[in-house]
Amino acid sequence: MACCGGGLCCQCCCNEGDTRTPEELTILGETREDEDEILPRKDYESLDYDRCINEPFLEVLEGLDNKKARKYEAIKWILVFAIGVSTGLTGLFVDFFVRLFTQLKFSLVGQSVEECSENGCLALSLLELLALNVMFIFISSVLVLVEPVAAGSGIPEIKSYLNGVKIPGIVRLRTFICKVTGVLFAVAGGLFVGKEGPMIHSGAILGAGLPQFQSITFKKIRFHFPYFRSDRDKRDFVSAGAAAGVAAAFGAPIGGTLFSLEEGSSFWNQALTWKVLFCSMSATFTLNFFRSGINFNKWGSFQLPGLLNFGEFKCVDGDKMCHLWTAVDLAFFVLMGVAGGLLGALFNCINKRLAKYRMRNVHPKARFIRVLESLLVCMVTTLVIFVASVTLGECRDLVSTNNNTSTQGSVNEEVNSTIRRFFCYNNTYNDMATLFFNPQEVAIHQLFHQNATFSPVTLLLFFVLYFFLSCWTYGVSVPSGLFVPSLLCGASLGRLVANVLKINFHMQVYAGTFALIGAAAFLGGVVRMTISLTVILIESTNEITYGLPIMITLMVAKWTGDFFNKGIYDIHIHLKGVPLLEWETEVEMDKLTASDIMEPNLTYVYPHTRIQSLVASLKSDYTGRDQTTIENHLKFKSSVLTRAGEQRRRCQSMKSYPSSELRNVCDEQTAVEPAEEGQDILQQMLERRHVPYPNLYPDQSPSEEWTMEERFRPLTFHGLILRSQLVNLLIRGVCYAENQSSASQPRLSHSEMTEDYPRFPDIHDLDLALLNPRMIVDVTPYMNPCPYTVSPNTHVSQVFNLFRTMGLRHLPVVNAVGEIVGIITRHNLTYEFLVAKLRQHYITI
């Protein structure tokens, strides 16, 4: 069936006054100053996972035989392996220098504290710790000023990218350098942040950059590699890189694969699953190989699978009273899941308010204000750590570690080597300082594997301090992860529950298990991940028997937290205004159809169009770019318009066409237009049609000899083309003269069309003096002639599933007679837009 269509490049005018809802105002590109809610922005473009089946692409397919296909597939596997290895080496680099700087800092300050405890010079020790931390955080914050998108964990941005949203600068080499170096100094600087989240972002950048063999930041890095020049291929490699980042961070290759599946990619297939898993395995074993060799001098032993390893949970041989968990404990795990969901919801609520405050009062000001905020957080955190360790800690007897005769034998030996004795003598140590004056990974080991060594008061104070300081820290201008701070908060809470059950109820429980479940409950309450987080925690513990309690705890924590708000990453995605598409729409949205949510005003060009008209369309399209994503795509179509207002706007659009007669007819039509829309000449013509309207085929163009009816007849919809493709055609001089045939027009290959990916030139990069405005461009070989389409009566759930599953950028709406009546993009499917349209639907009814 032929596709006919219609559209204009200007927006509809709505005279609704102050009765419009905040969602409708945002849809129309307007805002209310007193409106507190942040809604999806219109300047985010979608990635296009669908292939453009144009003539250059078909030429590539014709020359592709089985041998070349196998070569192409082999190159993919080699690149996937390279991404995994590079991600593992990146994790090794970060881990090595974090350990180096942290050990240097704690050894200097720890020695100073022990000396000053006798000489009374603790202020000097505090100044030393402040100086080191402030120096590290200053470097990290300055790096974020160089590339602002390097701030935070990067997981919200990568999740948005895998969901199909193009985030500017998120996968650039400069971002990678600032991210890796910045998180190194942020963790070493004592902030309550982790390096696991930034590792996921770093892996995604490597996945996006390595297959391109070029860099936008460093222009000299550019090799001729014509493969994988599309959003489709790049998004697959980013999925593999993100999974490799999870695998390197936690030593969890299967969890990394599930993370990419659960949190990001909408389009998935078996081949992609294999590649992502292989990439994750490569990252895990690369990091494991080098860390085991460097730390234990046992090359090839594979003893340290990830940056964060929980150690081995086991009872002592011969201790029949010891058990990791029992069926009775499941009841407590469920309650801990509820508590974790409530505390996670509170954490997210506070952090959201802090993020909004930063957006209004910090980010609009001079950039150095962000550095000052980071330094302020650093100084407060340092002061709290020092004062709490010196004044709030309790002296615990070292013998208490061996009360259960070495429950955890070799693990305890390693843990005991990291205890801190601040102001504690006679074979005792400071429990608060042991938690604060150690790397976060060591503190997690202490909570998981030390037996009866932390007082309930210390655990409660540690939880409260870590909760609020980590909540304040997440969002400052430094690269920062949230996994480890959340695990520490939850582990301290779980350990507190175990202590209460042991001391007050005299129950035989395994404290390490409760610490692990508490960590899972709080982390699940914050991030609201289920499948991937369950597998990540199981792989990190290397104990499959924890599968059931971890899964139950995470499910309960998610359900409890979702009752109040969304996960922390979804909140920050929402605050950035990213039009994220969830897995499915709500049931009540099926009261809407495609015709209710589509955008009827479209930009179009003719198959054979003069350069003058193309340039005018591209320039007018560029000026409205922030108003609607529709205008980022030009379509071959024209439409039957039934309202006088729309007819006038179409006349304005036709004035840009080189035909002087068309311009004059539009002027005459506007001048003699009757006062009442009922006398619409175009409507009268449409009402008295007796035969089907003729189509405008690709080898035809509007003629100056057309009658009035011919000029306004519906034109056949032939396909879609991007503005970047049109600019590329103009820059490369793809056109022909009036007295020539379109066959004389130069032809571009597929590699020439994609050579500048992902940074295509803009219309303003074009030297208009070099163009002859009377030349004609035949764009039919370069358009996508067979895009996915839907009927106007298609329910929203079907439209949503097609758009999200196939990773589309635009979805034309075609009626029963083959006319295109509108188009749907990502912004037409966001929750806020659908809610506004549903409200309008109820008003209409």
C-alpha positions, 0 to 999 in steps of 0.5 A: 500500500502506498503511504501518503502523508502530510505535515508542516514545520510549524507548531499548532497554536493552542489558546487554552489560557491558564487552564493548561496543565504543567505537562501540557505546558511542557509539551508545548515548550512552555513552563511555569515559574512556580512549577516545582516538577521537572518534566522531559526536555525536548532537546534530547534526540533518540538513537536509531536502532532501526537500519536505514535500508537505502540504496547505498546500504543495499549495495553493501548487502549485494557485495556481502557474501558468506566469507565477508559476513564471517569476517565481519562477525569475527571482527565483532568478537575481537572488538568485544574481547578488546573491550573486556580486556580494556575494561579490566585493565582500567579497573586495575589502574583505578584499584592500584592507585586508590590503594596506593593513595589510601594506604599512604594517607591512612598510614601517615595519619594513623601514625600521627594520631598514635603519636599525638594521643600521647603528646596532645597534638591531635589538631595537627593530625586533623590538619594533615588528614584535611590537607590530603583529602582536600587536595585529592577532592580538588583535583577530582572536582577540577576534572569534572569542570573539564567534562561536566558529564563525568560527575556522578556514577554515570549509571543514569546516563548509560541507562538512558543511552541503552534505553535509546536516548542520545546524551551529549558527550556521555561516551567521549574519550575526554569523559573517560579520562576525567571519569577514571582519574576523577573517581580515583582521587574522589575515593582516595579523598575520603568521600563516601563514594564508590568506584563501582558505578564509574567503572560501569560508565568507563566500560560503556565509554570503551565499548563506544570508542574502541570500535570507532578507531577515532576520537573527537577529543584528539583529532589525530586519533583517526584510522580508516575503519568503515565498520560499525558506523551506526547507532545500532552497532554502537549501542550493542558495544555500549551494552557489552562495555557496561556489562564488562564494567559491572563484571570488573567491579564485582567479579560478576560476569553473569550479573553484568550481562543481566544488568545490561538486559534489565537496566538498559537495552530494549532490543536484545537477541541471542547473539548479543547475549553471547557477546555481552557475556564474553565481554564480561568474562574477559573483563573479570578474568583480566582483572583477576589475573593481574590483581592476583599476580600483583597482590599475591605474586601468584600469576594465574591463580585467579584469587581476586575476581573483582574490585569489590569481593565480599570474601567467603562465608562459611562456618568453622569445621566441626561447629554444629551449632553454626549455620549461615541461615535457617528458615526462621531467619527468613522472617527477619530477612523480610522485615529487613527488606521492608526496613531497607525499602523505607530507608532507601525511599527516605534516602532517595527523597532527601537526595532528590531535594538536594539535587533540585537545590543544586540545580537551582542554586549551585549549577547556575552560578560560576563553575568554581562554586561547584568546586567549593561545594565539593571541598565543603563536603570533603571538609565536613566528612573529614571532620566527622570521621576524625571526631567520631573515631576519636570521641565516639568509638568504644575500646573492644577487646581483641580476644573477642575476635576469637570467641568462636574459635576462629569462626572464619579462620584465615579471613579473621587474620586478614581482618585483624590486620586492619584494626585501629587502636586509636586511644585504646590500650591493653590489647584493645582497639577502637571499633569506630576508627576501625570502620572509618579509618580503613578503605570502604572495601575493608570496612565491608569485610569487617562487618561481614566477617568480624564476630561480635566486635562492634558495639550496637551504639557504634553500629547505629552511629556509623549508620546514621553518619554514613547515611546522611553524609553519603546522601549529601555527597551523591550529586556533588561535582566529582565522579562518585558511585553509590554501591559501596556506600549503600552496602556499608549503610545496610551492612552496619544496620544488618549487623546491628540487628544480629547483635540485638538478636544475639544479646537480647533474644539469645538467638544463634544467628550468623552475624555475617549473613545478617550484615549481607542481607542488610546490605542487600536490603538497603542497596535494593531500597535505593537502586530498586534493581532485582534480577541483576543485583541478586546475581551480582551479590550471589557472585560476589559472595560465591555462595549459592545458598544465599540466592533465596534470602537475597532475592526475597529481600530485594523484592520486598525492598523494591516493593516497599520503596516503590510505594513512595518513590522511584529508584535513585537512578530513575530519579536523577534521569527524571531530574535531567529531563531525559525522556526514558521509556519504561518497560510498558505503559499503564493499563489505562493508557490503552484508552488512547490511540496513535491518533491521540498522541501523534504529532500532526505537524511535520516537515517535508521535502519533495523527492527532487528538490532545489537546493534553495528549498532544502537549505530553507527547510534545514535552517527553519528546522534548526531554529525550532530544534529545541521545541520538538524532536520531530523537526530533527527528521525530514519526511517525504510527504504532503497532506490533505489539510481540512482546516483553514488555519492549517491551509494557511500554514501550508501556503507559508511552507510552499512559499519556500519552493522555487516556483514563483507561480506557487508562491503567487497562488498561495498569496492569492489564496490567502488574500481571498480567503473567506472569513468563515472556515466553512468556505475553505476552498481546499475542503470543498475540493476534497469533498467533491472528489470522485476519483482517487488522487494521483500519486507523486512518484519519486521521479516527479516534482511539483510542476508550475503547470499544475492546477489548483487542485493538483497543487493541494492533492495528497502526495505519496509518502516515500520514506524518511531521511535525517537532516544529517543525511541531507546536509551530507548530500549538500556538502558533497555536492550531490545534485544535478542541473535543471537541464540534466537527468537525475542519473547525472547526479553523483552517487555516494557509497555507504561508507561516504554516508557514514564517514562522519559518524557520530558527529555529522556536519550541521547546516551552519557548517555549509558554505552557501556561497559554493551552492547554486540554489537552482540545482536540484537534489534527488534524495530518493536513493538515500532515504529509508523507504520502508520504515515501521508504520502504525494505524491511527487506531492502534492502541498506545500499548501496541505503539509503545511496545513496537517503538521500544522493542525495535529501538525506533527513532520515529514511527509514522502513522498511516491511515487506511487509504495510505495517507500519513497523518502524523508521526510518533517519537519518543517524546510522544510516549513519555509518561508525562505526555501520555498523562496529559493526553489522557486528561484531554481525552477525559475532558473531551468525553 
